[in-house]
Amino acid sequence: MIEKLENSELEVSKKIRSIFQVSYKIEAKLLNTIDFPPLKRPLEDYLKSDTEFFGYSKNGELAGIIEIDHTNNYTHIRSLVVNPIFFRQGIARNLMEFTLKTFDANLFVVETGLENEPASKLYKKYGFIEVKQWDTNHGVRKVKFEKRINN
């Protein structure tokens, strides 16, 4: 089940941050980096964020989260994380399908580390096309994907 998470509530933001932390530790290993900014994101940033968080629950436990920044011009998938104990159970796929169906946009945008093969495969599966690569100042090669919807 997918539902909007009220990140302005302290206990909800603590749960969101904990899932982000365990998931991003795995991504940092995939990207072979120690200095990974998403792992440094403070709790206050989740509490005060204007983005929308949607959670996928499985057996009563928060298993995955997608963070969305939606405007009139585009929908930016800021983050898509799954608790490692729920890997390979279709949670990221379900969150992607939910996002593509829920948000009315002509353009969807997402970024990830180039070496994050599972994420890149997922985005390509849903028709996202690579549009840019660059090196960050913390040593990670990133890739940006876009999906255009022609109405």
Contacts in CASP RR format, 6 or more apart in sequence:
PFRMAT RR
TARGET T0000
AUTHOR 0000-0000-0000
METHOD contacts of the structure
MODEL  1
MIEKLENSELEVSKKIRSIFQVSYKIEAKLLNTIDFPPLKRPLEDYLKSD
TEFFGYSKNGELAGIIEIDHTNNYTHIRSLVVNPIFFRQGIARNLMEFTL
KTFDANLFVVETGLENEPASKLYKKYGFIEVKQWDTNHGVRKVKFEKRIN
N
1 56 0 8 1.000
1 57 0 8 1.000
2 54 0 8 1.000
2 55 0 8 1.000
2 56 0 8 1.000
2 57 0 8 1.000
2 94 0 8 1.000
2 95 0 8 1.000
2 98 0 8 1.000
3 54 0 8 1.000
3 55 0 8 1.000
3 57 0 8 1.000
4 52 0 8 1.000
4 53 0 8 1.000
4 54 0 8 1.000
4 55 0 8 1.000
5 12 0 8 1.000
5 15 0 8 1.000
5 16 0 8 1.000
5 53 0 8 1.000
5 54 0 8 1.000
5 55 0 8 1.000
5 65 0 8 1.000
6 12 0 8 1.000
7 13 0 8 1.000
7 16 0 8 1.000
7 46 0 8 1.000
7 47 0 8 1.000
7 49 0 8 1.000
7 53 0 8 1.000
8 47 0 8 1.000
8 48 0 8 1.000
10 47 0 8 1.000
13 43 0 8 1.000
13 46 0 8 1.000
13 47 0 8 1.000
14 43 0 8 1.000
15 62 0 8 1.000
16 46 0 8 1.000
16 53 0 8 1.000
16 62 0 8 1.000
16 65 0 8 1.000
17 41 0 8 1.000
17 43 0 8 1.000
17 46 0 8 1.000
19 62 0 8 1.000
19 64 0 8 1.000
19 65 0 8 1.000
19 81 0 8 1.000
19 82 0 8 1.000
19 83 0 8 1.000
20 38 0 8 1.000
20 41 0 8 1.000
20 46 0 8 1.000
20 65 0 8 1.000
20 79 0 8 1.000
20 81 0 8 1.000
21 39 0 8 1.000
22 83 0 8 1.000
22 84 0 8 1.000
23 64 0 8 1.000
23 81 0 8 1.000
23 82 0 8 1.000
23 83 0 8 1.000
23 84 0 8 1.000
24 36 0 8 1.000
24 38 0 8 1.000
24 39 0 8 1.000
24 81 0 8 1.000
25 39 0 8 1.000
26 84 0 8 1.000
27 36 0 8 1.000
27 38 0 8 1.000
27 113 0 8 1.000
27 116 0 8 1.000
27 119 0 8 1.000
28 34 0 8 1.000
28 36 0 8 1.000
28 39 0 8 1.000
30 115 0 8 1.000
30 116 0 8 1.000
30 117 0 8 1.000
30 118 0 8 1.000
31 113 0 8 1.000
31 115 0 8 1.000
31 116 0 8 1.000
31 140 0 8 1.000
32 115 0 8 1.000
33 138 0 8 1.000
33 139 0 8 1.000
33 140 0 8 1.000
35 138 0 8 1.000
35 139 0 8 1.000
36 138 0 8 1.000
36 140 0 8 1.000
37 138 0 8 1.000
38 79 0 8 1.000
46 53 0 8 1.000
49 67 0 8 1.000
50 69 0 8 1.000
51 67 0 8 1.000
51 68 0 8 1.000
51 69 0 8 1.000
51 78 0 8 1.000
52 67 0 8 1.000
52 68 0 8 1.000
52 69 0 8 1.000
52 70 0 8 1.000
53 65 0 8 1.000
53 66 0 8 1.000
53 67 0 8 1.000
53 68 0 8 1.000
54 65 0 8 1.000
54 66 0 8 1.000
54 68 0 8 1.000
54 95 0 8 1.000
54 98 0 8 1.000
54 99 0 8 1.000
55 62 0 8 1.000
55 63 0 8 1.000
55 64 0 8 1.000
55 65 0 8 1.000
55 66 0 8 1.000
55 95 0 8 1.000
56 62 0 8 1.000
56 63 0 8 1.000
56 64 0 8 1.000
56 65 0 8 1.000
56 91 0 8 1.000
56 94 0 8 1.000
56 95 0 8 1.000
57 63 0 8 1.000
58 86 0 8 1.000
58 89 0 8 1.000
58 91 0 8 1.000
61 83 0 8 1.000
62 83 0 8 1.000
63 82 0 8 1.000
63 83 0 8 1.000
63 85 0 8 1.000
63 86 0 8 1.000
63 89 0 8 1.000
63 91 0 8 1.000
64 81 0 8 1.000
64 82 0 8 1.000
64 83 0 8 1.000
64 86 0 8 1.000
64 91 0 8 1.000
64 92 0 8 1.000
64 95 0 8 1.000
65 79 0 8 1.000
65 80 0 8 1.000
65 81 0 8 1.000
65 95 0 8 1.000
66 77 0 8 1.000
66 79 0 8 1.000
66 80 0 8 1.000
66 95 0 8 1.000
66 96 0 8 1.000
66 98 0 8 1.000
66 99 0 8 1.000
67 77 0 8 1.000
67 78 0 8 1.000
67 79 0 8 1.000
67 80 0 8 1.000
68 75 0 8 1.000
68 76 0 8 1.000
68 77 0 8 1.000
68 78 0 8 1.000
68 99 0 8 1.000
68 103 0 8 1.000
69 75 0 8 1.000
69 76 0 8 1.000
69 78 0 8 1.000
70 76 0 8 1.000
70 103 0 8 1.000
70 105 0 8 1.000
73 105 0 8 1.000
73 106 0 8 1.000
73 107 0 8 1.000
74 105 0 8 1.000
74 106 0 8 1.000
74 107 0 8 1.000
74 108 0 8 1.000
74 109 0 8 1.000
75 99 0 8 1.000
75 103 0 8 1.000
75 105 0 8 1.000
75 107 0 8 1.000
75 108 0 8 1.000
75 109 0 8 1.000
76 108 0 8 1.000
76 109 0 8 1.000
76 110 0 8 1.000
77 99 0 8 1.000
77 108 0 8 1.000
77 109 0 8 1.000
77 110 0 8 1.000
80 92 0 8 1.000
80 95 0 8 1.000
80 96 0 8 1.000
80 110 0 8 1.000
80 119 0 8 1.000
80 122 0 8 1.000
82 91 0 8 1.000
82 92 0 8 1.000
92 118 0 8 1.000
92 122 0 8 1.000
93 122 0 8 1.000
93 125 0 8 1.000
96 122 0 8 1.000
96 123 0 8 1.000
96 126 0 8 1.000
97 126 0 8 1.000
99 108 0 8 1.000
100 108 0 8 1.000
100 126 0 8 1.000
100 147 0 8 1.000
105 149 0 8 1.000
106 148 0 8 1.000
106 149 0 8 1.000
106 150 0 8 1.000
106 151 0 8 1.000
107 146 0 8 1.000
107 147 0 8 1.000
107 148 0 8 1.000
107 149 0 8 1.000
108 128 0 8 1.000
108 146 0 8 1.000
108 147 0 8 1.000
108 149 0 8 1.000
109 144 0 8 1.000
109 145 0 8 1.000
109 146 0 8 1.000
110 123 0 8 1.000
110 128 0 8 1.000
110 144 0 8 1.000
110 145 0 8 1.000
111 142 0 8 1.000
111 143 0 8 1.000
111 144 0 8 1.000
111 145 0 8 1.000
112 119 0 8 1.000
112 120 0 8 1.000
112 123 0 8 1.000
112 142 0 8 1.000
112 143 0 8 1.000
112 145 0 8 1.000
113 119 0 8 1.000
113 140 0 8 1.000
113 141 0 8 1.000
113 142 0 8 1.000
113 143 0 8 1.000
114 120 0 8 1.000
114 133 0 8 1.000
114 140 0 8 1.000
114 141 0 8 1.000
114 142 0 8 1.000
114 143 0 8 1.000
115 141 0 8 1.000
120 143 0 8 1.000
120 145 0 8 1.000
123 145 0 8 1.000
123 147 0 8 1.000
124 145 0 8 1.000
126 147 0 8 1.000
127 147 0 8 1.000
128 145 0 8 1.000
128 146 0 8 1.000
128 147 0 8 1.000
129 145 0 8 1.000
129 146 0 8 1.000
129 147 0 8 1.000
130 143 0 8 1.000
130 144 0 8 1.000
130 145 0 8 1.000
131 144 0 8 1.000
131 145 0 8 1.000
131 146 0 8 1.000
132 143 0 8 1.000
132 144 0 8 1.000
133 141 0 8 1.000
133 142 0 8 1.000
133 143 0 8 1.000
133 144 0 8 1.000
134 141 0 8 1.000
134 142 0 8 1.000
135 141 0 8 1.000
135 142 0 8 1.000
136 142 0 8 1.000
END
